[in-house]
Amino acid sequence: MDPLYAEGELLTIHNAFHQGQYQKVIDFDTSSLSAENALPGRVLQLRAQIAIGQVEEVLADIGGEDEVPDLAAVKALAQYSIGSTTEATKEAEYLATTSSENMMVQILGGTVLQAAGKGEEALALLAKHSGSLEACVIFKRSFTKIRNTDIFSSSRVALIVQMHLQQNRTDLALKEVQAARKWAQDSLLVNIAESWVGLRLGGEKYQQAFYEFEEMPVCQAVAEIHLGRLPEAEAALQQAIQRNSDDIEAISNSIVLNVLSSKDTTELIESLRSKAPGHHFLADLEEKSAMFDQAAMKYSARAAT
């Protein structure tokens, strides 16, 4: 890959990030990146730091540079990850108003808005991309190298797929993946997004997803759970936690696995709460617990009478 061109410069670090190889991303030497890719490379490294719990370091690194939309979006993501959800959501909404054409604002701002329960606002922000995803890359199909616009377009696709799946709109998620396949046949992230859809569709798709997640122990563990292979899922999650003890997705999925295995979850829940108090799993758990308590009170009242 010719370092004098922007084509594919970020491919290695981008793929490593989405495979959960966060330390590899942080250690990546960005000094050889072209001027136009220096900021996207830095953003990927900051996101990797957030993923392993180095949020305070990220906020200190950004410092007074949050007038740069890309870094302001990273700051909002960092704030949300440590429980400053109101502040982070306000920042994401502000960026959606002032810098909606910025790709990192779309991806990271959309992530924050979705996590805050503002899915429609997140999708509206992602839709602000000038032209369709297919249009933005169609003229590049004759090139053998991968351009960075293609790489980050796949990030946008993956986020939209996640949102549709969270809304239980598997049909729309599948449609998004099928459309992306027209221009991103070899994209790692589109392959991953397709596997997410496969986990929802079930059947033979479970095994296909398992193979696609080969370098991603947490995702592979989820596939193992769907396949009913709980010991193998536990081994994959333990591998992820050994690699990074602050891997909040490994911890949250370990909670699910322990419930399915009839094991205690108290320690894991407390660990997740200490590392990521704003995690969507905790919010969902609290909501469901409150609903259960409310329903139980009705039966308790009947039993008392």
PyMOL commands that set and color helices and strands:
alter all, ss='L'
color gray80, all
select helices_A, chain A and resi 11-18+22-27+35-51+55-62+69-81+85-98+103-115+119-126+133-140+148-166+170-180+188-201+205-212+217-226+230-243+248-260+266-275+280-304
alter helices_A, ss='H'
color red, helices_A
deselect
rebuild
show_as cartoon
